[in-house]
């Protein structure tokens, strides 16, 4: 099995490249990602997102609806 850091590195590099020139700045992205990680870490949220009755669009709406901060289009697409 691949190391977690090996799997995560390309995603981290892509995220940094995407936000480097963003007007929101790295700090606001960091705060948003931290909040998203907290929401994703909740057992009930993970269960709801794995519900086979939901399509991907519904999962996205459910998840972003639980995040208090505004989830921009750029963040949604990432």
Secondary structure, 3 states (H helix, E strand, C coil): CCCHHHHHHHHHHHHHHHHHCCCCHHHHHHHHHHHHHHHHCCHHHHHHHCCCCCCHHHHHHHHHHHCCCCCCHHHHHC
